[in-house]
Amino acid sequence: MSKKQEYANLARDCGKLVKALLPNPDSKGRVKKLPHQRVVARVFAKLLSKYSILQEIYMSLIVHAIKREIITYGNLAREINQKFGEEVIPTRGSWLGKSLGKILGIISLYEWAVGRPFLSVLVVRTDTRVPGEGFEDLVKSFGLKISVRCEQERCFIAWGNFAWKKVR
């Protein structure tokens, strides 16, 4: 299977899983049932073992968190494409945001399941320098209201502390 096809399959699988795993808040924004953390972690582990592209995207986000950097959707796509030596992820257009957004959604679900901030908050739109609408929808589905800048800082702290512990 080509890397482009793997990416399309990954985006499709992540989209289905995020839809199935995300909690649905009621009309007042209250969440009645959250997904079980172990289920989310197990699903993410299976996806990681199946898709090398997911591994690269996840590791890239971790590196950016450790370096205290945000990255645009397009630059993340270019970074991943460079690692594979071919255009696996489109670098512009609506397919970029939609497909990458589904993948970032499953990464954020996993980060929530293990008690860390939403890592996908580090991926931002070029024009606004904030995450796309999919991120807002994800946060709302958990019944949360967060500041993007605060969540980014929480990622920097969480992964900076993790990296520091590994160095010691």
Z-matrix of the N, CA and C atoms (Angstrom, degrees):
N
C 1 1.448
C 2 1.529 1 108.80
N 3 1.318 2 116.03 1 135.60
C 4 1.460 3 120.24 2 179.80
C 5 1.528 4 109.62 3 -72.11
N 6 1.318 5 115.78 4 160.36
C 7 1.464 6 120.54 5 179.28
C 8 1.529 7 111.02 6 -65.62
N 9 1.345 8 117.33 7 -34.33
C 10 1.469 9 119.89 8 177.40
C 11 1.523 10 110.48 9 -63.21
N 12 1.332 11 115.88 10 -41.79
C 13 1.461 12 119.96 11 178.81
C 14 1.524 13 110.51 12 -68.25
N 15 1.333 14 116.61 13 -38.31
C 16 1.464 15 120.36 14 176.77
C 17 1.530 16 110.13 15 -60.53
N 18 1.334 17 116.50 16 -42.38
C 19 1.459 18 120.52 17 179.42
C 20 1.529 19 110.63 18 -63.26
N 21 1.320 20 117.01 19 -44.19
C 22 1.473 21 120.82 20 179.36
C 23 1.530 22 110.54 21 -62.11
N 24 1.327 23 116.77 22 -42.02
C 25 1.472 24 121.07 23 178.12
C 26 1.532 25 110.89 24 -65.24
N 27 1.331 26 115.81 25 -41.50
C 28 1.466 27 120.35 26 178.53
C 29 1.519 28 110.41 27 -61.45
N 30 1.323 29 117.52 28 -46.94
C 31 1.466 30 121.12 29 179.67
C 32 1.526 31 110.56 30 -60.94
N 33 1.327 32 116.29 31 -42.17
C 34 1.470 33 120.30 32 179.05
C 35 1.528 34 110.56 33 -62.93
N 36 1.339 35 116.76 34 -49.29
C 37 1.472 36 121.22 35 -179.34
C 38 1.524 37 111.67 36 -61.64
N 39 1.330 38 116.48 37 -43.38
C 40 1.474 39 120.10 38 179.96
C 41 1.520 40 110.78 39 -64.36
N 42 1.318 41 116.85 40 -40.71
C 43 1.456 42 120.30 41 178.66
C 44 1.518 43 112.02 42 -59.67
N 45 1.323 44 116.13 43 -45.34
C 46 1.470 45 120.70 44 179.19
C 47 1.528 46 111.00 45 -64.84
N 48 1.316 47 116.53 46 -43.57
C 49 1.463 48 120.55 47 -176.99
C 50 1.522 49 112.32 48 -69.31
N 51 1.326 50 116.98 49 -40.83
C 52 1.461 51 119.56 50 178.67
C 53 1.524 52 109.33 51 -62.30
N 54 1.307 53 115.78 52 -43.57
C 55 1.468 54 120.12 53 179.26
C 56 1.532 55 110.79 54 -61.14
N 57 1.324 56 116.48 55 -41.30
C 58 1.464 57 120.98 56 -178.40
C 59 1.531 58 112.42 57 -73.16
N 60 1.320 59 117.52 58 -33.97
C 61 1.466 60 121.02 59 -173.73
C 62 1.522 61 114.42 60 -91.94
N 63 1.327 62 117.60 61 -24.34
C 64 1.463 63 119.38 62 -176.60
C 65 1.513 64 111.71 63 -67.01
N 66 1.318 65 116.17 64 138.18
C 67 1.467 66 118.85 65 174.95
C 68 1.527 67 110.13 66 -71.08
N 69 1.313 68 116.74 67 153.32
C 70 1.457 69 121.78 68 178.13
C 71 1.526 70 109.25 69 -111.59
N 72 1.333 71 117.06 70 108.66
C 73 1.466 72 118.28 71 179.65
C 74 1.528 73 111.01 72 -71.56
N 75 1.321 74 115.93 73 153.86
C 76 1.464 75 119.58 74 177.11
C 77 1.531 76 109.50 75 -77.60
N 78 1.314 77 116.91 76 -174.99
C 79 1.467 78 121.07 77 -175.37
C 80 1.530 79 113.16 78 -62.89
N 81 1.322 80 117.30 79 -20.91
C 82 1.463 81 120.69 80 179.09
C 83 1.532 82 112.12 81 -95.56
N 84 1.334 83 116.53 82 5.14
C 85 1.455 84 120.51 83 178.08
C 86 1.510 85 114.68 84 84.97
N 87 1.345 86 117.60 85 8.43
C 88 1.464 87 120.39 86 179.46
C 89 1.524 88 109.33 87 -86.70
N 90 1.312 89 115.21 88 137.39
C 91 1.460 90 120.89 89 178.90
C 92 1.519 91 108.18 90 -96.24
N 93 1.320 92 115.77 91 125.54
C 94 1.469 93 119.66 92 -178.10
C 95 1.519 94 111.85 93 -87.89
N 96 1.334 95 117.09 94 -37.50
C 97 1.456 96 118.89 95 -177.03
C 98 1.520 97 110.10 96 -144.07
N 99 1.316 98 115.79 97 121.81
C 100 1.456 99 121.46 98 176.47
C 101 1.524 100 109.29 99 -90.17
N 102 1.328 101 117.23 100 151.90
C 103 1.462 102 118.32 101 176.24
C 104 1.527 103 110.16 102 -65.51
N 105 1.308 104 116.23 103 149.65
C 106 1.463 105 120.06 104 179.55
C 107 1.528 106 108.99 105 -71.37
N 108 1.329 107 116.08 106 130.76
C 109 1.469 108 120.60 107 -175.71
C 110 1.519 109 112.67 108 -59.09
N 111 1.325 110 118.00 109 -38.72
C 112 1.471 111 119.95 110 -179.20
C 113 1.520 112 111.57 111 -65.52
N 114 1.312 113 116.39 112 -36.74
C 115 1.471 114 120.39 113 178.35
C 116 1.523 115 109.38 114 -64.19
N 117 1.325 116 117.08 115 -46.76
C 118 1.463 117 121.33 116 179.39
C 119 1.528 118 110.21 117 -60.83
N 120 1.319 119 117.25 118 -45.04
C 121 1.472 120 120.96 119 -179.64
C 122 1.525 121 111.22 120 -62.69
N 123 1.314 122 116.90 121 -40.48
C 124 1.471 123 120.96 122 179.33
C 125 1.527 124 111.06 123 -65.52
N 126 1.316 125 116.74 124 -44.28
C 127 1.465 126 121.42 125 179.14
C 128 1.525 127 110.03 126 -62.16
N 129 1.336 128 116.65 127 -43.83
C 130 1.460 129 120.36 128 -179.52
C 131 1.527 130 110.90 129 -64.53
N 132 1.308 131 117.34 130 -41.18
C 133 1.474 132 121.20 131 178.65
C 134 1.534 133 110.84 132 -60.24
N 135 1.335 134 116.57 133 -41.00
C 136 1.470 135 119.93 134 178.42
C 137 1.525 136 110.82 135 -64.68
N 138 1.327 137 116.15 136 -42.70
C 139 1.462 138 119.51 137 178.54
C 140 1.532 139 111.09 138 -63.56
N 141 1.330 140 116.49 139 -42.05
C 142 1.475 141 120.23 140 179.04
C 143 1.524 142 111.63 141 -60.64
N 144 1.324 143 116.33 142 -39.52
C 145 1.469 144 118.75 143 -179.05
C 146 1.526 145 111.76 144 -74.07
N 147 1.319 146 117.14 145 -23.76
C 148 1.467 147 121.24 146 -177.32
C 149 1.529 148 112.99 147 -88.52
N 150 1.335 149 117.36 148 -34.17
C 151 1.470 150 120.97 149 -171.89
C 152 1.526 151 111.88 150 -120.87
N 153 1.330 152 116.32 151 111.93
C 154 1.466 153 120.53 152 177.84
C 155 1.531 154 111.23 153 -67.34
N 156 1.319 155 117.50 154 -27.42
C 157 1.463 156 120.51 155 178.85
C 158 1.523 157 109.97 156 -65.18
N 159 1.326 158 117.38 157 -40.10
C 160 1.464 159 120.97 158 177.17
C 161 1.524 160 110.16 159 -62.23
N 162 1.314 161 117.13 160 -41.20
C 163 1.462 162 120.79 161 177.90
C 164 1.526 163 110.51 162 -58.44
N 165 1.334 164 116.36 163 -44.84
C 166 1.464 165 120.59 164 -178.17
C 167 1.531 166 111.79 165 -67.41
N 168 1.331 167 116.90 166 -41.56
C 169 1.465 168 120.22 167 179.09
C 170 1.530 169 109.55 168 -63.81
N 171 1.315 170 116.33 169 -45.93
C 172 1.469 171 121.11 170 -178.64
C 173 1.533 172 110.59 171 -62.60
N 174 1.318 173 116.93 172 -46.27
C 175 1.471 174 119.90 173 -179.83
C 176 1.529 175 111.01 174 -65.10
N 177 1.317 176 116.93 175 -37.68
C 178 1.459 177 120.57 176 178.33
C 179 1.528 178 110.69 177 -62.18
N 180 1.326 179 117.03 178 -42.95
C 181 1.463 180 120.39 179 178.61
C 182 1.525 181 111.15 180 -64.34
N 183 1.315 182 116.55 181 -39.23
C 184 1.464 183 120.38 182 178.33
C 185 1.531 184 110.33 183 -62.77
N 186 1.325 185 116.80 184 -44.46
C 187 1.465 186 121.00 185 179.17
C 188 1.527 187 110.37 186 -60.97
N 189 1.336 188 116.57 187 -42.77
C 190 1.468 189 119.71 188 178.63
C 191 1.527 190 110.93 189 -65.25
N 192 1.318 191 117.76 190 -36.60
C 193 1.467 192 120.61 191 177.48
C 194 1.528 193 110.52 192 -65.39
N 195 1.307 194 116.78 193 -43.69
C 196 1.464 195 120.83 194 179.12
C 197 1.531 196 110.46 195 -62.97
N 198 1.341 197 116.50 196 -39.07
C 199 1.470 198 121.14 197 178.84
C 200 1.529 199 113.34 198 -79.96
N 201 1.352 200 116.10 199 -3.17
C 202 1.461 201 121.94 200 -179.00
C 203 1.527 202 111.75 201 62.59
N 204 1.322 203 116.16 202 47.45
C 205 1.464 204 122.02 203 -177.86
C 206 1.525 205 110.68 204 -123.54
N 207 1.329 206 115.04 205 146.49
C 208 1.461 207 119.86 206 166.95
C 209 1.524 208 106.39 207 -99.35
N 210 1.330 209 117.14 208 164.23
C 211 1.460 210 121.18 209 -178.95
C 212 1.525 211 108.23 210 -144.99
N 213 1.325 212 116.28 211 145.46
C 214 1.460 213 119.57 212 178.49
C 215 1.529 214 109.28 213 -80.82
N 216 1.336 215 115.27 214 160.87
C 217 1.469 216 120.35 215 177.52
C 218 1.531 217 109.95 216 -56.59
N 219 1.325 218 116.39 217 -46.67
C 220 1.465 219 120.54 218 -178.50
C 221 1.515 220 113.01 219 -62.63
N 222 1.337 221 116.69 220 -42.69
C 223 1.465 222 120.03 221 179.92
C 224 1.530 223 111.52 222 -68.23
N 225 1.328 224 116.67 223 -35.25
C 226 1.464 225 119.28 224 175.82
C 227 1.528 226 109.50 225 -64.09
N 228 1.321 227 117.24 226 -43.66
C 229 1.468 228 121.04 227 178.25
C 230 1.530 229 110.39 228 -60.71
N 231 1.333 230 117.28 229 -45.44
C 232 1.470 231 120.60 230 178.84
C 233 1.532 232 111.46 231 -62.05
N 234 1.324 233 116.22 232 -40.45
C 235 1.470 234 121.07 233 179.36
C 236 1.536 235 110.62 234 -61.10
N 237 1.332 236 116.53 235 -45.64
C 238 1.466 237 120.69 236 -179.72
C 239 1.528 238 110.00 237 -67.69
N 240 1.322 239 116.78 238 -42.71
C 241 1.471 240 120.44 239 178.38
C 242 1.525 241 111.03 240 -59.11
N 243 1.321 242 116.08 241 -39.78
C 244 1.465 243 120.40 242 179.56
C 245 1.531 244 110.62 243 -63.94
N 246 1.325 245 117.40 244 -38.60
C 247 1.467 246 120.43 245 179.28
C 248 1.521 247 111.65 246 -64.25
N 249 1.339 248 116.06 247 -34.02
C 250 1.462 249 119.56 248 -179.56
C 251 1.527 250 112.76 249 -92.57
N 252 1.321 251 117.96 250 -8.77
C 253 1.453 252 121.32 251 178.24
C 254 1.525 253 114.37 252 71.79
N 255 1.326 254 116.96 253 18.73
C 256 1.461 255 121.61 254 177.40
C 257 1.522 256 108.48 255 -158.48
N 258 1.334 257 116.35 256 165.11
C 259 1.462 258 119.25 257 178.84
C 260 1.519 259 109.44 258 -82.17
N 261 1.318 260 114.61 259 98.32
C 262 1.454 261 122.50 260 179.14
C 263 1.526 262 109.59 261 -91.62
N 264 1.325 263 115.95 262 -42.25
C 265 1.455 264 123.32 263 -178.54
C 266 1.526 265 107.62 264 -109.98
N 267 1.335 266 118.17 265 131.96
C 268 1.463 267 118.77 266 176.00
C 269 1.524 268 109.83 267 -62.00
N 270 1.327 269 116.94 268 143.55
C 271 1.463 270 119.76 269 -175.81
C 272 1.519 271 113.29 270 -96.80
N 273 1.315 272 117.86 271 -2.94
C 274 1.471 273 121.03 272 176.35
C 275 1.515 274 109.91 273 -157.48
N 276 1.311 275 114.85 274 166.78
C 277 1.453 276 120.40 275 178.15
C 278 1.524 277 112.72 276 98.11
N 279 1.319 278 114.86 277 170.55
C 280 1.468 279 119.72 278 -175.55
C 281 1.526 280 112.03 279 -67.14
N 282 1.334 281 118.17 280 -30.09
C 283 1.467 282 120.63 281 179.46
C 284 1.525 283 110.95 282 -63.50
N 285 1.333 284 117.39 283 -33.34
C 286 1.467 285 120.89 284 178.14
C 287 1.524 286 110.33 285 -59.17
N 288 1.324 287 117.03 286 -55.25
C 289 1.462 288 120.57 287 -177.51
C 290 1.514 289 113.05 288 -64.53
N 291 1.327 290 116.36 289 -41.98
C 292 1.462 291 119.87 290 -177.46
C 293 1.523 292 111.52 291 -67.95
N 294 1.328 293 116.74 292 -47.38
C 295 1.471 294 119.51 293 -176.72
C 296 1.523 295 111.20 294 -71.45
N 297 1.316 296 116.71 295 -45.73
C 298 1.466 297 120.11 296 179.86
C 299 1.525 298 110.29 297 -66.66
N 300 1.331 299 116.80 298 -34.17
C 301 1.464 300 120.77 299 178.32
C 302 1.517 301 112.50 300 -60.59
N 303 1.330 302 117.14 301 -39.02
C 304 1.473 303 120.70 302 178.17
C 305 1.522 304 110.65 303 -64.11
N 306 1.318 305 115.91 304 -41.05
C 307 1.468 306 120.95 305 179.91
C 308 1.527 307 110.24 306 -68.32
N 309 1.323 308 116.56 307 -42.67
C 310 1.463 309 120.35 308 177.94
C 311 1.525 310 110.81 309 -64.20
N 312 1.326 311 116.52 310 -31.51
C 313 1.464 312 120.20 311 177.59
C 314 1.515 313 112.29 312 -62.22
N 315 1.336 314 117.17 313 -44.36
C 316 1.468 315 119.84 314 -179.29
C 317 1.536 316 110.01 315 -69.46
N 318 1.330 317 116.87 316 -33.38
C 319 1.472 318 119.99 317 176.45
C 320 1.532 319 109.64 318 -64.64
N 321 1.321 320 116.74 319 -43.24
C 322 1.467 321 119.91 320 179.30
C 323 1.515 322 111.88 321 -65.94
N 324 1.326 323 116.72 322 -39.06
C 325 1.472 324 119.29 323 176.02
C 326 1.525 325 110.33 324 -59.46
N 327 1.321 326 116.84 325 -43.27
C 328 1.460 327 120.37 326 179.08
C 329 1.530 328 110.79 327 -63.94
N 330 1.322 329 116.31 328 -45.21
C 331 1.462 330 119.52 329 -179.81
C 332 1.526 331 110.34 330 -59.87
N 333 1.337 332 116.78 331 -40.77
C 334 1.465 333 120.40 332 176.23
C 335 1.541 334 109.99 333 -61.57
N 336 1.345 335 116.37 334 -43.05
C 337 1.468 336 120.83 335 -176.84
C 338 1.521 337 112.39 336 -61.77
N 339 1.328 338 116.89 337 -31.29
C 340 1.465 339 119.67 338 -179.78
C 341 1.534 340 112.20 339 -98.29
N 342 1.333 341 116.47 340 9.06
C 343 1.460 342 120.66 341 172.72
C 344 1.516 343 116.02 342 84.32
N 345 1.326 344 117.02 343 21.97
C 346 1.466 345 120.00 344 177.31
C 347 1.526 346 110.33 345 -110.21
N 348 1.335 347 116.98 346 165.28
C 349 1.467 348 120.45 347 177.51
C 350 1.532 349 111.02 348 -65.64
N 351 1.335 350 115.57 349 163.66
C 352 1.466 351 121.44 350 179.21
C 353 1.534 352 109.26 351 -67.61
N 354 1.323 353 117.07 352 105.56
C 355 1.467 354 122.71 353 -176.35
C 356 1.525 355 112.52 354 -63.95
N 357 1.317 356 117.48 355 -27.85
C 358 1.464 357 120.14 356 -177.68
C 359 1.524 358 112.78 357 -68.72
N 360 1.333 359 117.83 358 -8.80
C 361 1.460 360 120.77 359 177.64
C 362 1.529 361 110.89 360 -64.66
N 363 1.320 362 117.19 361 -15.90
C 364 1.463 363 121.20 362 -179.94
C 365 1.520 364 112.80 363 -78.66
N 366 1.334 365 117.34 364 -14.79
C 367 1.465 366 121.44 365 -179.51
C 368 1.524 367 107.78 366 -95.74
N 369 1.333 368 115.57 367 120.48
C 370 1.463 369 120.92 368 -171.73
C 371 1.522 370 112.06 369 -125.79
N 372 1.312 371 114.61 370 160.56
C 373 1.463 372 121.29 371 174.59
C 374 1.520 373 109.17 372 -75.44
N 375 1.319 374 117.15 373 147.03
C 376 1.456 375 121.64 374 -179.82
C 377 1.526 376 111.46 375 -65.02
N 378 1.325 377 116.82 376 -41.08
C 379 1.463 378 120.30 377 -174.36
C 380 1.520 379 114.37 378 -75.80
N 381 1.327 380 118.13 379 -35.35
C 382 1.469 381 120.76 380 -175.51
C 383 1.523 382 114.23 381 -107.28
N 384 1.324 383 116.80 382 -17.78
C 385 1.470 384 123.07 383 -177.24
C 386 1.525 385 112.58 384 63.12
N 387 1.341 386 116.93 385 24.87
C 388 1.464 387 122.81 386 173.09
C 389 1.532 388 107.62 387 -128.91
N 390 1.318 389 117.17 388 159.35
C 391 1.468 390 119.70 389 178.65
C 392 1.529 391 111.42 390 -60.89
N 393 1.319 392 115.74 391 161.18
C 394 1.459 393 121.44 392 -178.78
C 395 1.519 394 113.29 393 -74.06
N 396 1.325 395 114.70 394 -179.43
C 397 1.460 396 121.47 395 -177.84
C 398 1.526 397 112.63 396 -61.10
N 399 1.305 398 117.09 397 -31.69
C 400 1.462 399 120.71 398 179.20
C 401 1.517 400 112.12 399 -59.69
N 402 1.334 401 115.91 400 -36.50
C 403 1.462 402 119.23 401 177.80
C 404 1.523 403 110.37 402 -66.17
N 405 1.323 404 116.38 403 -43.44
C 406 1.472 405 120.52 404 177.73
C 407 1.527 406 110.34 405 -59.32
N 408 1.332 407 116.30 406 -43.27
C 409 1.467 408 120.55 407 179.53
C 410 1.525 409 111.16 408 -62.53
N 411 1.333 410 116.27 409 -40.69
C 412 1.461 411 121.24 410 178.95
C 413 1.522 412 110.56 411 -60.61
N 414 1.314 413 116.35 412 -47.98
C 415 1.462 414 121.40 413 -179.11
C 416 1.530 415 110.30 414 -62.32
N 417 1.327 416 116.83 415 -44.20
C 418 1.473 417 121.01 416 179.65
C 419 1.517 418 111.38 417 -63.47
N 420 1.337 419 117.23 418 -34.98
C 421 1.467 420 119.59 419 -179.05
C 422 1.524 421 111.71 420 -65.25
N 423 1.316 422 116.93 421 -23.61
C 424 1.465 423 121.25 422 175.56
C 425 1.528 424 111.41 423 -88.40
N 426 1.332 425 116.37 424 -1.64
C 427 1.458 426 120.31 425 -179.13
C 428 1.519 427 112.33 426 73.73
N 429 1.330 428 116.34 427 25.24
C 430 1.465 429 120.90 428 -176.76
C 431 1.520 430 111.38 429 -105.18
N 432 1.312 431 115.01 430 155.52
C 433 1.459 432 122.60 431 169.49
C 434 1.521 433 105.19 432 -127.96
N 435 1.326 434 115.17 433 116.72
C 436 1.469 435 117.98 434 -177.41
C 437 1.519 436 110.34 435 -130.40
N 438 1.300 437 114.69 436 156.80
C 439 1.455 438 122.05 437 171.68
C 440 1.528 439 106.95 438 -88.93
N 441 1.320 440 116.20 439 128.87
C 442 1.467 441 120.17 440 -179.64
C 443 1.527 442 110.48 441 -57.99
N 444 1.307 443 116.61 442 -46.51
C 445 1.469 444 120.39 443 -178.09
C 446 1.536 445 111.40 444 -62.18
N 447 1.326 446 116.62 445 -40.21
C 448 1.468 447 120.35 446 178.25
C 449 1.523 448 110.71 447 -66.03
N 450 1.321 449 117.05 448 -41.39
C 451 1.467 450 120.19 449 179.73
C 452 1.524 451 110.52 450 -66.42
N 453 1.335 452 116.65 451 -37.58
C 454 1.470 453 119.42 452 175.89
C 455 1.521 454 110.20 453 -62.38
N 456 1.294 455 116.75 454 -43.62
C 457 1.473 456 120.90 455 178.98
C 458 1.528 457 110.67 456 -63.08
N 459 1.324 458 116.61 457 -40.02
C 460 1.468 459 120.37 458 177.30
C 461 1.530 460 110.35 459 -60.74
N 462 1.344 461 117.88 460 -38.87
C 463 1.478 462 121.44 461 177.07
C 464 1.520 463 110.51 462 -64.14
N 465 1.333 464 115.57 463 -45.07
C 466 1.468 465 119.43 464 179.98
C 467 1.529 466 110.42 465 -59.67
N 468 1.311 467 116.60 466 -43.29
C 469 1.467 468 121.11 467 -179.48
C 470 1.527 469 110.54 468 -67.46
N 471 1.347 470 116.92 469 -48.63
C 472 1.467 471 120.37 470 -177.52
C 473 1.522 472 111.84 471 -59.39
N 474 1.327 473 116.89 472 -48.20
C 475 1.465 474 119.13 473 -177.84
C 476 1.520 475 112.22 474 -78.70
N 477 1.325 476 117.98 475 -29.50
C 478 1.461 477 120.14 476 174.93
C 479 1.512 478 111.03 477 -64.71
N 480 1.328 479 116.57 478 -42.43
C 481 1.468 480 121.02 479 177.59
C 482 1.519 481 110.78 480 -65.99
N 483 1.343 482 116.96 481 -39.93
C 484 1.458 483 121.13 482 178.96
C 485 1.528 484 110.03 483 -62.17
N 486 1.326 485 116.59 484 -46.19
C 487 1.470 486 120.67 485 -179.52
C 488 1.524 487 110.51 486 -64.05
N 489 1.336 488 116.90 487 -39.32
C 490 1.455 489 120.69 488 -179.09
C 491 1.528 490 110.70 489 -64.58
N 492 1.336 491 117.15 490 -39.94
C 493 1.460 492 120.53 491 178.80
C 494 1.510 493 110.93 492 -65.00
N 495 1.340 494 117.67 493 -35.48
C 496 1.466 495 121.29 494 -179.83
C 497 1.529 496 111.87 495 -70.94
N 498 1.331 497 117.11 496 -27.81
C 499 1.461 498 120.93 497 -178.84
C 500 1.512 499 111.02 498 -74.00
N 501 1.311 500 116.38 499 -36.24
C 502 1.477 501 120.60 500 -177.08
C 503 1.484 502 113.39 501 -63.17
